[in-house]
């Protein structure tokens, strides 16, 4: 089912075999599914070894304690970090460089929910950072690239940075001679 999700969501994917053999997000998620089951059974160390193996191979860091629903699609994947107490609903899309992390770290908080909750049908674009155990991203929301969130957003929200991009031409610029051979 996870491979079928990738095939449905990525226009570049041509077959289930291609997804299974070559997609880093699928690889990391597959390893996570096994590691999470072992984690919930209280198996020591092995779940972390599995998750760190996947992290070393594809650059996606998913703690085995994270709870992930059906149809998580991690496009490109590199640099995604999903913390231990993160909860991700169904039909979520996450792009490269996203962090679902804690606001601050203290050993005494190890038993506390420190990471965000992402409800169903959410899209989180590249480079977004969502922090905190009480932070909830409401269902059917879109989080734009580069967003920094430390508080909850209601369902159907669109969160984005408004950046003022300016283009300036250099005065006196002369087009270089274009040689064609």
C-alpha positions as CSV (number, residue, x, y, z in Angstrom):
1,X,0.0,0.0,0.0
2,X,2.9,2.4,0.8
3,X,4.4,1.7,-2.6
4,X,1.1,2.3,-4.4
5,X,0.8,5.6,-2.6
6,X,4.2,6.7,-4.1
7,X,3.1,5.5,-7.6
8,X,-0.2,7.5,-7.3
9,X,1.5,10.7,-6.0
10,X,4.7,11.0,-8.1
11,X,4.2,11.6,-11.8
12,X,7.8,10.4,-12.4
13,X,7.1,7.0,-11.0
14,X,6.5,4.4,-13.7
15,X,5.9,1.2,-11.7
16,X,5.6,-0.3,-8.3
17,X,8.9,-2.1,-8.9
18,X,10.6,1.3,-9.5
19,X,9.2,2.7,-6.3
20,X,10.2,-0.3,-4.2
21,X,13.7,-0.5,-5.6
22,X,14.7,3.1,-5.9
23,X,12.6,5.6,-3.9
24,X,14.3,6.8,-0.7
25,X,11.1,7.9,1.0
26,X,9.6,4.5,0.5
27,X,12.7,2.8,1.8
28,X,12.8,4.9,5.0
29,X,9.0,4.4,5.5
30,X,9.3,0.7,5.1
31,X,12.1,0.4,7.6
32,X,10.1,2.7,9.9
33,X,7.1,0.5,9.8
34,X,9.2,-2.5,11.1
35,X,11.1,-0.4,13.6
36,X,7.9,1.2,15.0
37,X,6.4,-2.3,15.6
38,X,9.5,-3.4,17.5
39,X,9.5,-0.1,19.4
40,X,5.9,-0.5,20.5
41,X,6.7,-4.0,21.7
42,X,9.5,-2.6,23.9
43,X,12.3,-4.3,22.0
44,X,15.5,-2.4,23.1
45,X,18.1,-1.0,20.7
46,X,17.1,-2.8,17.5
47,X,14.4,-0.2,16.4
48,X,17.1,2.5,16.7
49,X,19.6,0.5,14.7
50,X,17.0,0.0,12.0
51,X,16.1,3.7,11.9
52,X,19.7,4.9,11.9
53,X,20.5,2.4,9.1
54,X,17.8,4.0,7.0
55,X,19.0,7.4,7.9
56,X,22.5,6.6,6.9
57,X,21.4,5.2,3.5
58,X,18.8,7.9,2.4
59,X,19.2,10.9,4.7
60,X,15.7,10.6,6.2
61,X,15.6,10.5,10.0
62,X,12.5,9.0,11.4
63,X,12.5,8.0,15.1
64,X,11.0,4.6,15.6
65,X,8.6,6.0,18.2
66,X,6.9,8.3,15.6
67,X,3.4,7.3,14.8
68,X,2.6,7.4,11.0
69,X,-0.7,6.8,9.4
70,X,-1.5,5.5,5.9
71,X,-0.3,7.0,2.7
72,X,2.6,9.1,3.9
73,X,4.4,10.4,0.8
74,X,7.9,11.9,1.3
75,X,8.9,13.4,-2.0
76,X,12.7,13.5,-2.5
77,X,13.1,13.0,1.2
78,X,16.6,14.2,1.9
79,X,16.9,16.0,5.2
80,X,13.4,15.1,6.6
81,X,13.5,14.7,10.4
82,X,10.6,13.2,12.2
83,X,10.9,13.1,16.0
84,X,10.0,10.4,18.5
85,X,6.6,11.7,19.7
86,X,5.5,13.0,16.3
87,X,2.0,11.9,15.1
88,X,1.3,11.9,11.4
89,X,-2.2,11.2,10.1
90,X,-3.3,9.7,6.8
91,X,-2.6,11.0,3.3
92,X,0.1,13.4,4.3
93,X,2.8,14.7,1.9
94,X,6.1,15.9,3.1
95,X,8.8,17.4,0.9
96,X,12.6,17.5,1.4
97,X,14.2,19.3,4.4
98,X,11.2,19.3,6.6
99,X,11.7,19.0,10.4
100,X,9.0,17.8,12.8
101,X,10.8,18.4,16.0
102,X,10.9,19.6,19.6
103,X,11.2,23.2,20.7
104,X,13.9,22.4,23.3
105,X,15.5,19.3,24.6
106,X,15.9,18.2,28.2
107,X,16.4,14.7,29.3
108,X,13.7,15.0,31.9
109,X,11.2,15.5,29.1
110,X,11.8,12.1,27.6
111,X,8.4,10.8,28.5
112,X,6.5,14.0,27.4
113,X,5.0,14.6,24.0
114,X,7.7,17.0,22.5
115,X,6.9,16.8,18.8
116,X,4.0,18.0,16.6
117,X,0.9,16.3,15.4
118,X,0.1,16.5,11.7
119,X,-3.5,15.6,10.9
120,X,-4.9,14.0,7.8
121,X,-4.5,15.4,4.2
122,X,-1.8,17.9,5.1
123,X,1.0,19.0,2.6
124,X,4.2,20.3,4.1
125,X,6.6,21.9,1.5
126,X,10.4,22.0,1.5
127,X,12.3,23.4,4.4
128,X,9.4,23.9,6.7
129,X,10.1,23.5,10.4
130,X,7.2,22.6,12.8
131,X,8.1,22.3,16.5
132,X,6.5,21.5,19.8
133,X,4.4,18.8,21.4
134,X,1.3,21.0,21.6
135,X,1.6,22.1,18.0
136,X,-1.2,20.6,15.8
137,X,-1.4,21.1,12.1
138,X,-5.1,20.9,11.3
139,X,-6.4,18.5,8.7
140,X,-6.4,19.6,5.0
141,X,-3.8,22.4,5.7
142,X,-0.9,23.4,3.5
143,X,2.4,24.5,5.0
144,X,4.5,26.5,2.6
145,X,8.2,26.1,2.0
146,X,10.5,27.6,4.7
147,X,7.6,28.2,7.2
148,X,8.6,28.1,10.9
149,X,5.7,27.1,13.2
150,X,5.7,26.7,16.9
151,X,1.9,26.9,17.4
152,X,-1.1,25.1,16.1
153,X,-3.1,26.0,12.9
154,X,-6.7,25.2,12.4
155,X,-7.9,22.8,9.6
156,X,-7.8,24.1,6.0
157,X,-5.1,26.6,6.8
158,X,-2.6,27.9,4.3
159,X,0.7,28.9,6.0
160,X,3.4,30.7,4.1
161,X,6.1,33.2,4.2
162,X,5.6,36.4,2.2
163,X,8.9,37.2,0.7
164,X,9.6,40.4,-1.1
165,X,11.9,39.3,-4.0
166,X,13.5,42.1,-5.9
167,X,15.3,41.9,-9.2
168,X,17.7,44.7,-10.1
169,X,19.6,45.1,-13.3
170,X,23.1,46.3,-13.2
171,X,23.5,49.7,-14.8
172,X,25.8,49.8,-17.7
173,X,25.8,46.0,-18.2
174,X,26.7,45.1,-21.7
175,X,25.8,41.8,-23.2
176,X,28.9,39.7,-23.7
177,X,29.9,38.7,-27.2
178,X,28.2,35.4,-28.1
179,X,30.5,33.2,-30.1
180,X,29.0,30.3,-32.1
181,X,31.2,27.7,-33.7
